[in-house]
Amino acid sequence: MKQKAVVIGAGIGGMAAAIRLAVKGYETHLFEKNSETGGKIGELRLDDCRFDTGPSLFTLPGLVDDLFVLAGEDPRQHFSYIPLESSCRYFWDDGTLLNAWTDRNRFAGEAERVTGEPRANVLGFLDECAELYDLTAGIFIFSPFYQFDNFRKPESLNVARNFRKLNAFSTMHGVISRRFRSPGLIQLFDRYATYNGSSPYRAPGTLNVIAHLEHNMGAFFPAGGMRDIIEKLEQLAIRCGVNIQKGVEVLSVTKEGNLVTGIETAGGFMPARVVVSDVDVIPFYRKLMKEEKPARRQEKQERSTSALIFYWSMNRRFGELDLHNIFFSSDYPGEFRALRRGEVTGDPTVYVFASSRVVPGDAPEGKDNWFVMINVPYDRGQDWNSIVRSARKNIIEKIGRRLGCPVEEYISAEHILDPRDIERLTASHRGALYGSSSNSRFAAFRRHPNVRRKYENLWFVGGSVHPGGGIPLCLASAKIACDMIPSAG
Ligand SMILES: Cc1cc2nc3c(=O)[nH]c(=O)nc-3n(C[C@H](O)[C@H](O)[C@H](O)COP(=O)(O)OP(=O)(O)OC[C@H]3O[C@@H](n4cnc5c(N)ncnc54)[C@H](O)[C@@H]3O)c2cc1C
C-alpha cells in the first residue's frame, strides 16, 4: 500500500507541494476548507466582468513550468503566459507619466527623458540589483537557509566575502536615494518594498533585489488571467493522482511524541506518514496543533501590510490605462508612517489593474474591469467601515483628478475586500498578505522554517514561512520542503 501524505490548504504553496508529493510516490490528499482551491489567488464575476481577486503581478513563471516538467509534461501544452512590454505605468499628481518598459535599455531611456536621471545611473542600479540576486537567491530564496549546512556552502562563503554589497545595514530607501537624484525614480524603486508588504524606509537594502525580477528578468501575465495558474495546477495535480477535497476543513493535527500521525476533519481521522501545512503558521499552531507558545512566538514578528481592494466594473473603457498602473501618493514617507500607526493616509498610492488589457474576455467591449487596491495596515481592530468609506472617496478623487474625469459616474458594479475578509477567506492572521513583514534586517532569520526539529514528519509551505510571501516564494517553499521529504517507500 502507498504511504499517505496530507497537505492542508490549497493555496499555491499547498497545490505545488501536493503535486511534488504525488510525483514522489505518495498517495496524496489535499484538503481545502473553501469550496474552491487557490486561497488568495481567487476570482470574481461581477456585471459581465471577470476579476482576479488577489495577486496580479507574475514574475519567475519558470517556477510554475517546473511543476509540469517534474510531472513529465510539457508546460506549453497546458499553461501559457506572455511577456509584458511594460511592467507598470506610473502616474504622479503633477502630470508626470512614466512607462516602466521591461526592456531595460528602453526603460532607462524613458526614465532619463521623463525624470532627467542619467540612463547610466538607472542601468548601473539595475546591474547592482542583478548582482544582489546572483549573490543571495541560492542562499536566501531557494534553499533552507536557516539550516546550519547551508552556511557551509560555497555560495554562503561568497555572500560572506561580499557582505558589504548586501546593504543589510542600510534601508532600501537609504540605498536608492544615494543612487538617484530624481524623487520620482526614488519613489518608483522604493515601491518594491510593498511587494512583500514592507516599508522602504525600514526594510533592509538587500530587498532591492526585488526590482531585479521585473526590470531584468521580465514581467509576465498568464494568457487566461492569474486564476489560470491555479486552475492549470489543479488539473495537473489531478492528473498526478492527488485527491483534492474541497470544502473540507482540517480541524486538528494528531501527534504522538515527535511524530504527527494524521489529521481530523468533520468526516473523521485520516492517518498520514507526511503532513504538509500551507496554513498561516499562527492559526496553524493555535487551532490545528493546539500549541500556543509557537503561535505567540510568531505573533511577536510584525505582520506585513494588508490590502483594501475595490473591484469596479466600469461602463467605459479607459485608454489611458495599461495592465498595471500606479497613481503615486504625493507624500510617500507619510503613507508609510500612517501604515505603521495602523492608519490609512488621505493620499494613498493607488494601484489599478485591468486584466482585460491582456485577457479581452475579462470585460465586454466598451467596459473596463478595474481592480483598485491600496496598501492598508493589517487588522488591529480598526473601524474598517469608516476607513473604507474615506478611502473610497479619496481614491475616486485622486484618479479622477489625474485622468480628468468623474470616475464614480462610470462605476456600474462594485465589490469590496478588506483585511477582515482576507483573514476570513484564507485564514491569514490579521489579513496580512505576506505573513510577517521584512521591516527588520533580521526578518529573514526569524521567519518560520519549512521544517521544525520537534516533529520529524511535519512540513511548512506558503507565504507565512521561509522564504516568504508572493507566488514565486510560495512555489520555492514547496520545493524546499518537498526536496527534504524522502520519496515514498
Ligand atoms: C490582494 C492581494 C494581492 C497580492 N498581490 C500579489 C502579486 O501581485 N504577486 C504575488 O506574487 N503575490 C501577491 N499576493 C500574495 C500571494 O497571493 C500569496 O503570497 C500567495 O498566493 C499565498 O499562497 P499560500 O500558499 O501561502 O496560500 P494561501 O493563498 O494563503 O491559501 C491558504 C489556503 O489554506 C486554506 N486553509 C486554511 N486553513 C485551513 C484548514 N484548517 N483546513 C483546510 N484548508 C485551510 C485556506 O482556505 C486557503 O485556501 C497578493 C495577495 C493578495 C491577497
The ligand as a Gaussian input file, in Angstrom:
#p B3LYP/6-31G(d) Opt

LIG

0 1
 C       -4.878000      41.280000      -2.741000
 C       -3.596000      40.503000      -2.887000
 C       -2.666000      40.902000      -3.812000
 C       -1.485000      40.180000      -3.964000
 N       -0.627000      40.536000      -4.960000
 C        0.395000      39.690000      -5.282000
 C        1.092000      39.830000      -6.516000
 O        0.774000      40.723000      -7.308000
 N        2.078000      38.945000      -6.809000
 C        2.395000      37.921000      -5.957000
 O        3.306000      37.125000      -6.278000
 N        1.745000      37.758000      -4.790000
 C        0.737000      38.596000      -4.447000
 N       -0.011000      38.379000      -3.332000
 C        0.434000      37.353000      -2.374000
 C        0.125000      35.954000      -2.855000
 O       -1.198000      35.890000      -3.311000
 C        0.306000      34.988000      -1.705000
 O        1.608000      35.129000      -1.143000
 C        0.135000      33.538000      -2.098000
 O       -0.921000      33.346000      -3.023000
 C       -0.123000      32.767000      -0.818000
 O       -0.186000      31.388000      -1.066000
 P       -0.147000      30.351000       0.122000
 O        0.423000      29.092000      -0.420000
 O        0.509000      30.952000       1.307000
 O       -1.674000      30.052000       0.462000
 P       -2.953000      30.975000       0.699000
 O       -3.305000      31.632000      -0.587000
 O       -2.788000      31.814000       1.895000
 O       -4.030000      29.854000       0.951000
 C       -4.071000      29.083000       2.130000
 C       -5.241000      28.140000       1.958000
 O       -5.354000      27.312000       3.114000
 C       -6.744000      27.120000       3.367000
 N       -6.918000      26.725000       4.766000
 C       -6.606000      27.458000       5.865000
 N       -6.886000      26.748000       6.983000
 C       -7.358000      25.550000       6.565000
 C       -7.803000      24.383000       7.253000
 N       -7.808000      24.315000       8.580000
 N       -8.236000      23.324000       6.518000
 C       -8.229000      23.375000       5.162000
 N       -7.817000      24.462000       4.458000
 C       -7.380000      25.531000       5.146000
 C       -7.340000      28.486000       3.068000
 O       -8.733000      28.406000       2.863000
 C       -6.574000      28.873000       1.803000
 O       -7.217000      28.425000       0.644000
 C       -1.208000      39.069000      -3.141000
 C       -2.155000      38.669000      -2.187000
 C       -3.359000      39.368000      -2.075000
 C       -4.404000      38.892000      -1.095000

